[in-house]
Amino acid sequence: MILYDYYRSSAAYRVRIAIALKGLVVERRPIHLLRGEQRDPGYRAKSPLAIVPTLELDDGTFITQSLAVIDYLDALKPDPPLLPKDAITAAQVRAAALTIACEIHPLVNLRVIQALQGQFDAKDDQIAIWRKRWIHDGLSAVEALIAPGPFAFGAAPSLADVCLIPQVYNARRFDVPLDACPRIVAVEAACASHPAFIEAHPQAQPDAE
Ligand SMILES: N[C@@H](CCC(=O)N[C@@H](CS)C(=O)NCC(=O)O)C(=O)O
């Protein structure tokens, strides 16, 4: 399998964590987002929306969307599971993951920021306010949804941690204060010493700058 990836893409970072948790061997092919490589026709043929991550299977099938890729990996190698067996807790894990993937990430994605700059002439300070607002509001909601023990939903990492840690990485990168999010900070600390999260970290990738 091949993962089309970018070291600082939080959606791709989710997939890297899932791959590492499951101990899968996947070749990484970096797509440099700031150089616009995602829009090259060759890559767009794999990912019609021109975004990473994309997983290429050995038979040439492409899967886009990080949560769909992670679902596939979870089905391919169910152990360790990324969702708890209990249906209610599993729904809560998904709700936390989807809050990040659907309510935060699309608002602060590169092409949205580039559209604000290019179409509406947004300045750097306005972009910073925009980014901080959506990350702060979304993570404040996630803070209320999780129940660390020490991971977001208990003793083992789940889909919630897989989505949360890349978003926390971005919050740190853009100076979003997390003082009002002690549960998230506790999960961040638990994941910081977990080998899968260490392996998947953006700065641990060969294309990191
Ligand atoms: N919902 C998608 C989001 C993927 C996505 O937007 N990836 C970003 C990087 S985190 C990207 O490739 N952006 C390129 C661009 O905006 O041009 C997923 O979960 O895979």
The ligand as an ORCA input file, in Angstrom:
! r2SCAN-3c Opt
* xyz 0 1
  N     -11.804     15.622      4.774
  C     -10.513     15.328      4.197
  C      -9.650     16.551      4.299
  C      -8.318     16.394      3.576
  C      -7.643     17.714      3.407
  O      -8.311     18.744      3.275
  N      -6.315     17.691      3.405
  C      -5.584     18.929      3.323
  C      -4.341     18.868      4.186
  S      -4.722     18.624      5.893
  C      -5.156     19.194      1.906
  O      -4.738     18.289      1.210
  N      -5.246     20.454      1.488
  C      -4.775     20.843      0.199
  C      -5.357     22.140     -0.217
  O      -6.151     22.710      0.534
  O      -5.007     22.580     -1.307
  C      -9.862     14.137      4.914
  O     -10.210     13.914      6.074
  O      -9.063     13.429      4.298
*
